[in-house]
Amino acid sequence: MSQDAPPFDVSTARAVLGIRRPVPITLPEMVRSLKVTFVPGTRVTPRLQTFGDRLRKAFREAGVREIPFSTALTTGERLMDGVVPISVGDSQFDALALGHVPVNNLSSSPTVGIFDRRCPVSEESSLQAKLDAIIAVMATNLVSLCIFVTDSSWVMCTMNGGIATFTNGESLTDDVLRGLVPKLATRVAPPRASEMSVRYGGFDPSSPTFNRYVEDFRASAAVWAQGDLMNAYATLDGFIFKSPLHRLLVTAFLDHRNGMSFGFLAWQLPVVYKPAVALAEAPQRIADIAWESNSLHEINGAVYVVVSLSGEKFVVEVPEVSVLCTRSGCEKTRIIPEKDLVRLTLSKAVVRMETPEGMTQPEDCKPSYDTYTILASALGNCFVASILATLGQGSVFRDALSNEGLALAHWHDYVTEEEIPQGYIRHGEENPGVSCGTPQAAVYALFGKIKALSRPLRQGVDYRGDVQIEPHHGTNMVGIMSLHETALWVQQTMVRRSASHR
């Protein structure tokens, strides 16, 4: 997050989103939480020897704690929880295959491989090329983040398709702090059925209730199919593994999902929200309690959050939110509603997932890696609408949320301030670059849109939605445009951008 104070504290954000693990959201917090260890037994070239020494120095200067490999192992020869193993050079053995990292805890320990060769893809490569190359490296080397080193640069690739190129200069400290630390200090943890309330076959996408949304998903998919921002798709069947154990470990890391794809499409269903109450009026309007004591209160079964915005404080009741969205790993350009859509609900910090009728096997319909980010965005929309209602502004946005709902889309590219639609507010570029599937991404989505609301209020702009930039990742866009309209806008923006660069 930027240095500006958040609208409320992180513990409250975790509480309303149902996130149980700690969430360091600033760089200093991430540094303090991070521990790394360098795995011995690697084939180190002279160039990698130099890079490894400089990387160690950069970690020390940034304040990251390095733990000797022998110390990082417990008595059972398992890697201590939260310690990130780094292999500088091709490994003669690997920390995963030897059992140092438990299969059921892979997401708590990112694994890093550093290689003496050019990156197989570039930031300009197609998403499909990125996905193919990254899964191939992961399958072969059992790493979730890889770094490719040459004399002039080092390139960092993440599992979500993020590629960041840095100059291989005298000091690595600043780039390591801002580029690498956020990837290592945050945990990619896809939501699992055991952490949610799951109802298989719980809703019928063909019901008249969902007709307009289903048709919009289909229309949007057809437009996305015309470009390459949403068409990357891969399964593990197309890759070669060193052994059955390697395949087992990679499958476990992916939470036994049958495919991988980038991006998501979603519809926040209409929601009933209440206007916010100015803090000074809260004792008379809601209950006579010490509102200033903390930012989270529960009264007669209702949950309230005290939100700070532009020097004012509002009490907002936390509503239940529901979202129709694409399941993990489906082909976003060929959506089949009967198997590719799930309904997610966040109610009093509990996430419920319902799969379409007939989808009764857990492996057939997994929730998106971005589940918490999607729900955080949906909840943030309600907070924004509540405040706008109290201030008598944003009627178009508020009416859409109440009557039709709001469309959400995520793709792996970026838009500039000059490109965004009128009434939409851009934010997020100042956040540390974390991967999708991290709790930090959800907190950034919730906090970001609330903080960004101060701009349209100050400028008198008719608020219509927000565009969240996720550094080294992509863009989340939510607002009054349908999914089809959003896809058309993105494609037209890409065409105009391409024409201007000719």
N, C-alpha and C positions, 0 to 999 in steps of 0.2 A: 504494500500500500504506500501511497505518498505520505509525506510527513504530517499532513493535516490529520487532525483527530478524527477517528471513525465515528459514525453516528451513534454507536453504542459499543459496549465492550465485547471482546471476542468470546468470552464465556457465555454471554447471552446469545450470540449468533450460533454457537455450537448447540446451546440448549434448544432453541426453536427449530433448528435443522435436524436435531437428533444425531449429531456427530459426537462420538464418545471419546475419541482420541485427542491428545493435545494438538493445537494448531498454531505453530509459530508462523506469523504472517509478515514480519519485517525481516530484513537482512540480518540485523544484529541478533534477533531471536533465532534465526536459522543457523547462524554461525555457532551460537552457544549450544544448540541441540545436536550438532553434527559431529560424528566421530568417523574417521576413516582408517583403513588398514591396507597396506600394500602386500599383495599376495606374492610369496616367493616362488621360485621355480619357473620363471618366465624366460623366454628367449629374447634377451635385450640387445638391440642393435646400439651402436654408438650414438645415433641420433636420439633413440628413445632413452638411453642412459642420461643424456643431457636434459631432455624434456622432463623425465621423471624427477631429476634432482631439482629442477626449477619449479616443478609442480609442488614438490614437498615444501620448498621455500615459500611458495605462494600461499599454501595452506597455513603455514606458521604465521606469516605476516598478516593474513586475514583473521587469524585467531581460531582456526579450525584445529581440533585436537586429533593428532595421529597416534594410533595405538599399535605397538608391535604385533605382528600376526600371531605369534605364540601366546601373547597375553590376551588377544582378542578371542581366543578359543576357550570355551568352558571345559570343565572336566570331562564332558561327554564328547569333546572334539567338535562341538557345534559353535558357530560364530555367535558372539554375543548379540542380543537383540539391538537393532539400531545402528550397528557398525556396518559401514559401507566398504565392501572389498573392492580393491582396484588392482587390476593386472596390467602392468606396463610391459607390453609385448605378448606374443602368442604364448598361451599357457601350456606347460608340459603336463599339468594336471589342472583341474579347476575346482573352485571352492564349492560349487553346487554338486557336481558329480561325485565328489568324495563325501558328500553328506554334511559338509560344514554348515550349509544353510538348509534348514528343514523345508521339505516340500510344501508343508501346509503354512509356511510363514514367509514365502518368497517375496510377497509385496512389502514386507517390513524391511527388507534388505536389498536395495537397488545394487546391481552389480555392474562394474565399469570395466571395459576393455579398451586398451590404448594400443593402436597399431601403427606400424611404420609403413604407411602407404597412403596414396591419395584416397580421398573419400569417393566411394563408387557413384555418388550422386551429388548434385549441387542444389543450391536454393532455387534455381530456375528449372530443375527437373520436374517432370510430371509427378503428380501424387502417386500414380500407380508405380512409377519407377522408384520413388522413395519407399513406398510400402514394401515392394518386392526386395529391395536391397537391404532394408533394415531388418525384415524378418529373416532373411538369409544369414545376416551377420549374427543375429540373436540365436538362430537355430544351430549354427556352427560353433559359436563360442560361448553360448549361455550367458549373454550379457543383456542388460536392459538399457544401457547407455554406452555408446562407443565414441571414441575420439581417434581421429586420423591425423597423423603428424607428418608434415613435410618441413623442409628447411624454412619456408616462408610463412607457413600458416599451420593452425590446428583447427580441425572442424569437429564440432560436437553434434551427434545425431541422437535423437530420443525416439522412443517407441511410438510417440504420437505423430511422427513425421516431421518434428521440428529439426531444422538444420541451422546452426549458427557458426559462422566463420570468424576466426580471430587471427590477428597478425602474430606470428611467432617472434615477438620482439624480446628485449632484454628482460622485462618484467611481465609476469603473468598475473600478478596479484589482483588488479582491478577486474580483469576479464574473468578470472576464477571466482572472485567474490560475486560479481553481478550475473555471470552466465552459468557457472557450474554449480556453485553452492545451492541455489534454489532447486536444482534438479536432484541433488543428493540429499538435501535435508527434508524433502517432502516425500511422502509415500504414495505411490500409485496403488490404490486399493479399490478395485471394482466392487460395487455392492454385491453381497452374496445373499442367497435366499435365507440363510440362517439369521441374517441381520435385519430382515424385513418381514412384514406380514404378507404372505403370498397366497393368492387365490388363482389356481390354474383353471382356465376356461371360465374366467369370471365375468367377461362381458362379450357382447356380440357387436362387432364392428359394422355389421349390416343393418343394425337397428336404425330407425329413422332419426333417433337422437344424434347419431354421428354422421349422417349422410353428407352434410355440407363439409365436414372436416375431412372425411375419407376422400371425397372428390377433390378437395384442395391438395391433399397429400399426393394424389395421382397426378394432378395437373402440374404441381411443383416438380415432381420427379421427372416428368417429361422435359421440362425446361432445363433442369440441372443436367440431364443426359446430353444436352447440346454442348456442354463445356467439359472441363476436366477437374472442376473443383469438388465434385462429390462422387466421382466414379471409381475411386480406388477401392479395390476389393481383393482379398486373398484368403486362402485357406491353408492350413498346415500341410495338406496333402501334396502341395506342389514343391515342398522343400526337402532337402536331404539332411538327415540327422546322423551324427557320429555313431549313435547306438540307440536302442529302444529306450534306454534310461534318459538320454538327452530329449527324446520326443516326449517322454513322460513329464520331465521337468518343465519343458516349454509349455506343454498343455496345462500343467498345474499353474504356471505363472499367468496364463491367460484365463484362469478360472474355468477351464474345460469348455471354452467357447468354440463353436464350430467355424468361425471365420472372423476376419478383422476388416473394418472399413473405417474411413474417416468421416467426421461430421455427424450431425443429427438434425432431424426435423421434428417439430413439436407444436402442439396447439394447447395453450392454457385454456381450460374450459371456463365458462362464465362463473364468476364468484361473487358472493354477497359480502361486501366489506362495509365497515362503519367509518364515518368520518373521524379523523383524529381529534383529540381534545388538547387544547393548550394546557401545558403543565399547571399553570396557575389556577385553571378551572377544574382540574381533575378531582380534587377532594369533594367538590360539590356535585360533579357530574357522574363520578364512578364510585369512589369509596374514599373514606377519610383515612388514608395510610401515608406512611413516610415515602412518597414517590422518589425523593432525591436520594434515598439510601442506596438504591441500586437500580439497574435498568430493566430488571425482569420481575414481574409480579403475577401471581395467580390469585384470582378472586372469584369465588363461586364457580369454579370450573373453567373460567375464561382466563386466557393468558394475555398480558399486556406488556409492551415494551416502550420504554422512554427513549425517544429518538431525538438526537440533537441535529439541528440543521440551521446553518447561517445565524448562529447565535440564539436561536429559539429552541424550545423543547416542546415536543408533542408526545402525548400518550396514544399509542396505536394498539388496537386489539388485533391479535394474531388470528387470522381466519384459517380455515381448511382450504387447501388448494389442490386441484387435480389437473393432470396434464395427459393428453394423448401424445405418445412419441414413438419414434422408431426404436426397435429393439437393437441390441448390440449385434454388430456383424452383418446386418442385412444390407442388401444393395440399395442404396438411397436413390438410385436412378430407375429402379424397377421394383417399386413398393407393392407388395401383395398384402393388403390390409388383414386378411384372414390369418396371416402368420407373422407379419412384420410390425404390427402395432401393439403396444402395451399401454395400459392406463396406470399412471402413477398418482398416488395421493399422499400428501403430507398433512397429517392431522395430529396435533399435540405431540410433535417431535417423533412420531412414528411414521415410517414410510410403508405404504401398502402398494403392492404391485398386482395387477390383474392381467392375465393373458387372454387372448381371444378364445372363443369356444373351440374345443377340439385340441388346443395346445396344452397338453397335460403333462408333458415330460420336461423336467427342469432344464435339460440340455438343449431343448428346442427353442427356448425363448428366454434369453438372458437380458437383464436390464442394462442400459447404456452405461459405459464407464462414466459418463457425465451426469448420472442420475441426480446427485446432490447439487450439482451446478444448475441443472434444469429446474429443480424444485426451489433452489435458492433464488433464482431469477423470478420465478412465478410468485414467490412470497414477497420479494422486493417490489414487484409490480403493485401488489396490494398495499404495501407501506406507502409507496409513492402516491397511489390513487387516494388513500385516506388523507394524506397531507394536502393534496391538491383540492380535495373536496372541502376541507376546512377553510382553505384560502380562496375558494371560489374560482379556481383555475383548472385548466386541462380537461374541459368537459368532453372533448372528442375522445381522449384516451380513457377517461373514466367510463363513458358510455360504452365504449368498445369492450372494456374489461367486464362490465356488468351484463352486457347483452350477447355479444358474440364470442368474447374471449380474445386472446392475443396470440399471434404467431411467433414462434421462436425458431431460428435457424443458426446453425454453426457450420462454418466451412474454414478450410485451411488456407486463408489468404487474408489480406488486410485492406482497409479502406482509409483514406485520408480524411482530415477534417473538412476539406473542401468538397469531398465526394458524397458525404452523407445526406440523406433526404432532409427536407425542411421539417423542423420540429423534432428531429431525433438528436440526441445528445451523445457525443463520443467520449469515452473514458477508458481507463485501464492500462494505457501504455506505460504508466509510471510504476506499475506493479512488478515485483520479481517474476521472472519467467518460469512458471511451474507447469508441469505436465497435466493433461486431463486426468480425471480420476483421483485427484488429490483433494482433501478437504479444503486446502487453501483456495483452490479455484472456486469453490462454492462460496466461501466467505468474501472473496473479491467480487463475485457477481452480486451478492446481496448488498455489501457496503457501497460498491462503486456506483450503482444506479441511484442510491439514496443521496450520496454526496454530490453526484453530478446534477441533481435536481436544483441545486442552488443557482446554477447558471440560467436556466430558462426563467426561474422566478425573478432573478435580478434583471434579466434582459427583456422580460415581458413576452417571451416566446411561447406559443401555444404548444405545450409538450405533447408529443405523439409516440415516443418510444426512445430506446437507447441502443447504442452500438458499443459493445465492450470489446476492446482489443486485448487479446491474451498474448503477450510477448513470446516469441519462439513457438507459437502454437496456431493462433487463428483469430477468428472474429465470431462473437455472439451478437445476434441482432434480434430484438424483440420490439413489437409495436403493433400499430393498427393495420399495417399492410398484411394481407393474407400470405400464406406460404408461396402461392403462385406469383403474387405481385412481388414478393421479396426476391424470388428466384429471377424473375424478369429484370428487376432493378439491378441485381448483382451482375447478370450477364451483360446488360447494357453498359454498366460501369466498366466492366472488363474490356468491352469492345472500344469504348471511348478512350480508355487508358492506352490500349494497344495502338490505336490510331494516332494518339498524341506522341507516341514514342518512335513513330516511323520517320 
